[in-house]
Amino acid sequence: MLIKPKKSLGQNFLHDENIINKIINASKISSDDQVLEVGPGTGNLTKLIISQKPKKIYVVEKDKSLAAKLENQYYNKINVINKDILKITNEFYSGKKFLILGNLPYNISTKILSNWCLNNKLNVSKMILMFQKEVAERILANANSKEYSRITILSKWKFDIRKITDVKPNSFFPKPKIDSTVLEFIPKTKVHEIKDPKNLEKITKVFFSQRRKMIKKPINILFKKLKFDYKKFNLHPSDRPQNVDINNYLRIVNEYESLGN
C-alpha cells in the first residue's frame, strides 16, 4: 500500500538508514527498556527498535491509516496507540519508565517537549528526538544569545542535552525545506526543586513574550507592588530576558512561590 504523506500532519518520513542507525546506536536499548516511539510513520525506525528486543514497545501515531499499517505489519510486537501525542493522559505515563524515541512533527515539537519537561508524572531513562535544526539550536542555546528562549530553560531544567547529528532534507520523504537535528536528553540526577512546574511555565511565558523589553516589566507583572530585590539575583532592571541564566529563572520561580503562588 502506497502511503501518501499528509501535509496537514507535518509528515516527513525518515528513510536514511545511516541516520536511523545513529539513533538506534545512541539509544542503547536494553531488554529492560519500555520504548515509546512518537511519530513512527512508515515504521523505518520501528523495525530496528523491534530488533533490539526491548521489554515493551509503544508507538503513538495520529494518522489512522499509518497506525493500522503498523498494527498489521508488526502484530503482537508493538502496542499501537492511534492518538495525538498531545492528548495522551498521565494515566498512560504513570508507573512506567520510558526510553523515548521520535521524529516529532515539527509544527508541534516544542509543545510536545514543553509538556514532557513540565510533567512530573513522566519518568524517562533517555530521550532521542529529532527537531527542526533551528529549534534544536534554541534548545541547546546559552544565555546572552539570540537563540536562548523558553524551551532552552524548560529543557535544561530537567535534562542534560547533547547533539547527536544534523540531518539533511534528502534523508526524508518528502524532503522538508529545512535541515533537522537529532538530540539526546538525559535526565539530570539533581533537578532544581520548584513546587509547581506550571509556575516555571508561567514565568518564562511572561518574560519571553516581551524578550526585547527590559526585565523590570515582567518582574512588575509577576511581583506587582512588592519590591523585587534585583541585587539578590545579580540582575539589573535594564537586563533583557535573554540575559537571565537558567539558574536565576529557577530562583525567581522559588521567590514567586515563596509569596504563596
Secondary structure, DSSP 8 states (H G I E B T S, - for coil): ------GGGT--EE--HHHHHHHHHHH---TT-EEEEE--TTSTTHHHHHHT--SEEEEE---HHHHHHHHHHTTTT-EEE-S-GGG--HHHHTT-EEEEEEE--TTTHHHHHHHHHH-TT-EEEEEEEEEEHHHHHHHH--TTSTT--HHHHHHHHHEEEEEEEEE-GGGEES--SS-EEEEEEEE-SS----S-HHHHHHHHHHHHTTTTS-THHHHHHHHTTS---TGGGT--TT--GGGS-HHHHHHHHHHHHHTT-
